[in-house]
Amino acid sequence: MYYNRGRLKKHKKDKTKRMNLMIEELFRNIFRCEVPLPNNPLRALNSYVIKGEDENLIIDTGFNCKESQEAFIKNLIELQVDIPKSKVVITHLHSDHSGLAHLVFKRGGQIYMSRGDGAATKGLMKEDNWIAMKKQLEAFGQRVEGGFFDKHPGRLYAPNEDFDYTPIEEGETISIGDYKLEIIAVPGHTPHMINLYEPQHKIYFSGDHILNPITPNIGFWGFQYPVILNQYIHSLKKISSLDINLTLPSHRNVIRDHRGRIDELIAHHEIRLQEVENILREAERSMTVVEVAEGMSWKIPFDSWASFPPPQKSFALGEAMSHLEFLVYKNRATLKKEKGLLLFSV
Ligand SMILES: [Zn+2]
């Protein structure tokens, strides 16, 4: 169901319809469409649709699973949006955003992604990706046995058929109806993530770059993407300088004060960096990434590190590593490699 300002009153009387509310018009012809993400703490994706005269823009898709696919298609039917008459921008490689790329492609939609995240999304279908990830986790001190990645969302819910996409990068624009959207590169959450900014109406689609109230995961993508946490903070500051009235993120709540939220996110990482530095200082010895992650506080409902399911372990280890790498970059910690293990100390 969706409402616009005219229909809202009518729906308020009908509790059932309000509970099923999946589409909401946030600005003229700009719709937030909820796509459920089953068995995932993010709960749902905010996929956005901008309706134009002859052409529409869709931002992000949902997991490649039955529940996401049904909702994604149902939302488009409800909005009378035809996939062949739509441009589909996928902000980044994560499967809650890219999962239905193959479906959109098969149905004649035109997909736009950054070249880097587009290639990485296709890479999720290849075994090489998972062999490389296993090697990386082992360098962190994590034992990776058979089945470790079986429940990883990048394995379970990524596109499972090939698709074509048009590479898009910062400086390019997409015009739909009254809106002229600029592509902005915001490396950090992924190495080649893109966002969209509409300067005339001061609307910004933040993907997973800026979320509220949850905090975007900043992982580790290999030393070929150096100091990714620093890149992320740089990307936050870049957005802070923009004139924005309405920030539309890919999960949870819209943001009215983007600068306030950016300040909170930067403060969050400063606290996290201090926490990691304290763990190294108190240990008075070299530590693996796993040992550091075990000592960090995590807002997830598991009692101990040992009880974290493997996907949560991978995300947590990526986060620990990105903070450790940043401390080394700032000369607050040192890194040495020993027998294939990364070891950190202060
Ligand atoms: Zn993401």
Residues whose N, C-alpha, C, O or C-beta is under 5 A from the ligand:
A	BS01	ZN	H94 D208
